[in-house]
Amino acid sequence: MFDGGRAGSQRRSGQEKDISCPIHLVSSRLLAKRGGDHRGPYDSHEGFQQLQTAIQKWEDSHQAHPHGRLFYLALPPSVYPEVCKGLHDNCPAAPGAEGGFTRLVVEKPFGFDLDSSEVLAGKLGALYPEEQLYRIDHYLGKEMMQNMLTLRFANTFFSPCWNNTCVANVQISFKEPFGTEGRGGYFDQFGIIRDVIQNHLMQVMALVAMEKPVSLSADDIRDEKVKLLRCVHPVSASEAVLGQYTASGDQPGYLDDPTVPTGSRTPTFAATVLHIQNDRWAGVPFVLKAGKALNERKAEIRLQFKPPGVALHAQKADELRNELVVRLQPDEAIYMKVVVKKPGLQMDTVISELDLSYKQRYSDTYIPEAYERLILDAVHGDQQHFVRRDELRAAWAVFTPLLHAIDSGAISPLPYPAGSRGPGPADELIAKAGFVKNAAYSWKAG
């Protein structure tokens, strides 16, 4: 395994799991320890040839097992074509190695918009076929996303209400309490939509909203995701709110980061409303929201259901909404907000929850990190949780018009204080999409 360092630097949970596998993974760092540093420029064959020599030497000394080569490109997407060309021309798989393979894992963001993504995909596709390319999105490796198809399609009581008859709106949120913290130079090239929404949150939405696949095979699942994404209308500027955090207390603002260009208009927050034009979801707004330097760390899916047609109790039904919440991080959980009678002598109603908190229910179960799971999938040749080219094309098509408007300066981000919920108009946009905040209720992690 050859990587640019990012995957190897992922923090571990403190738990290790012994995974037996007949495929040997050799990192560039391990090779460096055993035979020198094999770094080299992207536009030169020399470094790749040294890498090939080192890998071949290692493989020759381990003839008892198949030789699988997994190249992890944790590098800027702009250099993917050069690096892939160097690997293709200088590091081919050992001839006649039974059971061997060559696979490439590439990080996001894959391009800057629809056109650049297609150009990049074309260049990589000319060197390696689709079955050798693994476009990684670590959200697809998270435990709760791995659980989504089971939750939806193995529980029959969800099926009758998982549609526009019962669901009023859907929110998919990503919040971080910290800013760029010296990484503004990298972040400023992309912004929050390219960095989080177009890839992570769109993949989450696809799994939440897709139809039942024929099987759990990679292509059957990805076929349904593509069908769903192609039904999503491009985001309009009128249904998007952008923000950029400013200094508050002892937390500096985005423009205070010395690595951020002076006067940058890159959004660090975005709330967008998407519409899926199919029979299941027509009329149901999907709100995708992400931001940095907000008031908490959280990533979750929230399906809010419609109120009863006629309220049985004196309290307005619209104030007490059923919700299904899937908490991706932190404190993984699935809980359902339900209306119950408040304990006591009077017939008052309150919101409570049916709660499956993973820390309590599965306290003795090892839950692998997302990258750990996905790299193992790549070793096994399982592309179920990796993004196919047509998925990527469909996701970019949804956001490219909005991104071009942002890049041209037609839309400017609104300031919001670091540590806040984000710009005020975002809450107004979400309320306009039909979301009703339940009165006097907050969920506490188990």
N, C-alpha and C positions, 0 to 999 in steps of 0.2 A: 504494500500500500504506500503510495507516494502522495504526500499532501503538502499544502502550503502553510500548515501550522494551526489553522483554526479549529479543525475537528479535534486534534490532539490536545488542545488547550481547554476543552470543555471541562468545567468543574464536575467532579464526581460526588455522589451522595454519601460517600463513606462506606457504601456496601459494594462488594465485588461479587460477581457471579462467574463461576467457571463454565464456559461454554465450549463443549467438545465439538470440534469441526475438523474434517480431513483437509481443509484448505489452509495453507500457510499464508499469513499476512505479514509482509515485511515492510516496515516503515522506512522512509528516507533517513530518519534519525538513527534507527537501529543499524542501517547499512553504514551510516557515517561512523558509528561507534566501532564497527567491525572493519572498516576499510577506508576511512577518510571521508571528508565532506564532499558530497556530490552535487553541489550547487552549480548553477550556470545561468547565463542569460537566456531569455525566452527566444531570442532570434538567432541562436547559435546551436549547431548540432553537437558541439563538444560536450556540454553538460548532460544532454540526453544519452549520448553514447557512453559516458562514464556511468550513468545510472544503469543502462542496459548491461554493461559489463558486470557491475556489482550484483544486480538481480540474477543474472545468468549464473554467476559464481555461486550464489546462495542456493539457487534451484538445483545446480549440479550436485551440491552436497546433500540434497534432500530428495533423492530420487524415489524414495518409497511412497511418496504421496503425489497426487495431482498438483499442478502448479497454477494457482489462480492469481491473476494480477488485477488488483483493484486500485485504480488511480483516483485519489480524492483531490479534486481541484478547488481547494479553498483559496481562491485567487480572484482578483478583479475580473469580471466577465469580459472586459475588453481584451484580455490576453488569452482567453480560451482558445480562439482559433490558432494562435501561434503555438501554444503549449500542446494542443491536441495534434497539430501537424508534427511537432517535434517528437511526441510519443509515438504517433502512427508510423513515422519514417524510421525511427531509431530504436523503438522498444517493442517490437512485435512479440507475440507469444512464442514460446519455444516450439519449434516445429514438431508435430507428431506427439505432443504431450497429451496423453489420454486423460480426459476429464478436466483439462485446463480451460481457462477462459481469460479474456481481457474485458474489463468493464471500467467505465468512467463515471464518477460521481461529480456533479457540478452544482455549485451553490447558486442561490438567488442573490439579487434580482437578475433575471436572465434577460438582459436588454433594458432599454429605457422606455420603449413604447412598442406598439404592434409591429411597425416596420423594422426597427432595429432588432427586435426579438426574432423575426422571421429571417433576417439576414444572418444573424448569429446561428440560428437553428440550421439554416441551409449549409453554412460552412462546416459545422460539426457533423451534420448528416452526410456530407460528402466524404468524411473520413471514417465515421463509425455508424453502423446501422442502429436503428431505434432500440433494438433489444440490448445493445451494449451501453446505452446512455441512461443514466439515473439522475434525473433532476430532483435534487433533494429539497424538501420543505419540512423542516423539523416538526412543524405542528402536526403533520400526519403521523408522526411517531409518538405523539403524546398519548398517554393511556386512555384518556377520555375520548379522544378522536378515534382511537382503535376500537373503542366500545360503541361508537355511534350506530353502525349498521346493526349490531346485535340489539341495542336498545330499541331501535325503530322497528326492526322486522322480526324479532323473536318474541315480542310482547303484543298480543293481538288487541289488547284494549287501547293501544295507541293509534292503530290504523284508522278507525272511524273519525278521529278528531285531528289527525295530522294533515290539515288542509284548510282551505279558505272558509269552510262552513263554520269552523270552531275557532280558528286562530285569527286574532286581530292584528298582530304585528310580531315581528321577530327582531331581536337585537343581538348582534355579535360584537362584543367589546374587547378591546385590548388597552390596558392602562399601565403606565410605568410611572413611579414616583420620582424618577431621576431624569436628568437631561442628557445632553450628548457627552458631557464630562471629558472634553479633550478629543473626542472623536467626531467633532463637528465637520471637519474637512471631508471625511468619508460620507457622513450622513447628508451633508449639504448637496452632494451630487444626486441624491435620490429623493429625499423627503419621505414623509410618513406614508404616503399612498403607495409609492413603489416599494418602500422598505417593509411594510406590514400588510396593508389592506389588499393590494392587488394579488398578493400571493397567499399569505397565511389566512386571512379572513375569507377570501374567496374560496379557498379550499374547504374551510370549515362550512361555509354556506352551501357548497355543492353537496357535501355529505348530509347536511341537515335536510336539504330540499329535494334531492334526487329521487327518482323512482327505484323500486326494488330491482336489483340486478338479477340476471338469470342464474348466476352462481357467484362464488367468492373469488373467481379467477381475476387476475389483474385487469385483463382487457374488458371483461364484462362490467366490472365496477367502474373503470374509467370511461367506458362507453356511456354509461348513465350520467356520469359527471359532465361529460361533454354535452350531452343532450340538454341538460339543465342549464349550463352556462350559456349555451347558444340562445336560450329563451330570455336572457337578461338584457334589458334595454341599456344602452350606454347611459352613464350618469349625467344628468343635466346640471349646469351650474346653479340653477335655482333650487336644487335639492342637495346642495353641498355647503358645508360651513368649514372654513379653514382657520387655523389658529397658529400662532407662534408665541411661545412662552417668554415672559419678561421677568426681570429680577423681582424677587419677593423675599423679604427677610434676609437670611444669609445665603439664599440660593440665587446664583447669578442667572441672568437671562440668556437666551440662545445667542444673541448678538454679542454677549460678553465673552463667549468662548473664543479665545484667540485663534483657533483653527477655522472659525467660520468667516467667510468673506464679509467684508463691511457692507452693510445695507442689504444682506441676503433676504429674499422674500420666500425662502423655502418653508413650507408648512411643517410644523412639528405636531400638529393636531389636525384631524379631519373627521367629520361626520358626514356620511353620505347615505342617501335613501335609494335603494334599488328596487326594481319592479320585475317580477318574473311573469312573463306572459305565457302561461300554460293553464290547463284546466284546474290543476291542483292549487295553484298559488295566485291566480289572477285576483287583484285587489288587496293583497296582503303586502304591506311595505316591509322590506328587509333593511334594517338600519345597521350599517357597518361603521364602527367608530373606533378610532385608535389615537393615542396621544402620548407624548412624553411630558415629564415634569408635572404630572397630575397629582391628585390627592391620595392615590393608593395604587398598589400593584394588584392587577386582576385581569384575567381573561376568562370570558364566559359566554355562553349561549343562553338566551332568554326568550322563550316562546310565551307570549301573553295571549290568553284566551278571551273570547268575547264574553260579556256579562249575560246573565239569563235574560230572556225576553221580557219577563215580568218579575219584578222583585218580590220575594215572599216576605222579607223583613222590612222594617221601617227605614233602616239605613240604606242609602243609595247603593244599588248593586255595582255601579260604576266605580265606587271607591274601594271595592274589595274584588280584585281580579285573580283568577287562577293563573298561575304561571308554572311552567316547567323550566328549571334552571339547571344547566350543566356547567359546573365550574371546572375549567381546564387547569387553572393555576391561580394562586397557590391553593393548598387544601382541596384536592380533587374531591368532587362531590356531585351527586345528582339529587335534587330535591324538588318537591312539588308543593307549591303554595296552595293551600286549601282553606275554604271558609268553614269555620267550626263555631259552635256555641261557646261563648266565654263561660268558664266554670263559675258557678254562682247561682243565685236564686232568680236572676232576671234572664230574659231571652235576648241577650246581646250577642252579636257576632264579632269574631276577630279572625285575622289571618294567622294560620300556623303552617307547619310544614310536615310532609312525609319525607324523611331525610335519610339518604344513604351517603354518609361521610366515610371516605375511603380510609382515613387514618384510624377510625374506630373499627370499622367492619373488617378491614384487611390489614390489621396492624402487624401481622407476622408474615405478610406477603411481600416478596421483593418486586418492586415496580421499576423496570429498567428506564434509564434515561432515554430521551427521544432519539438522540444520535446513536446511542448504543444499539437500539432496536433496528434503526434504519440501515446502519452499516452491516449488521448481521443479515438483514433482508437482502442487501446488495450482494453479499457473499453467497447467499443461497440462490441468487438469481430471481428473487421475488420482486416484481415491479409494482405490486398492488398499491404501495404507499409512496410511489414516486409519480411525478407529473409528466404526462405524455405531451408531445408537441402540440396536438390539437387542443388539449386542455389549456395550455399556455396561450395559444392564439385566441381562444374564446375569452379568456380572462383579460388579456390586454385590450381586446376590442371594447370591453365595457368601460375601461378607464382612460383609454388614449385620448378621446376628445377633451375630457376634463384636464388631463395632464398637459396637453398642448395649450389650453387656455391659461393654466397656471404659469407655464414656462414663458408664455408671451407677455405676461404681466396683466392679462385681462381680469384675473381674479387675484386679490391680495389676501393674505392671512390676517386675521384679527388678533390683537394682542390679548393675552390672558396671563394672570399672575401665576408664577410657578407655585405648585402645591394646591391649585384650585381644581375645580371640575372641568375647566376648559372655558372657552368663550361662551358667554350667555346665549347668543343666538343658536348654539347647538342644541340646548335644551328646548328652545322654541321649535326648532326643526323636528326634533324627536316627538314632541307633543303633537305637532301638526300631523305626524305620521300615525298618530293614534295611540301612542303609549301613555298609559295612565299609571302614575306612581301610587302604589298601595299606601294607604294612610297608616301611620304609626306602626311600621313594621321594618325590621332589618334582620337578615339571617345571620346566625352566629355559627362559625365553624365548630364542628363537633370535636 
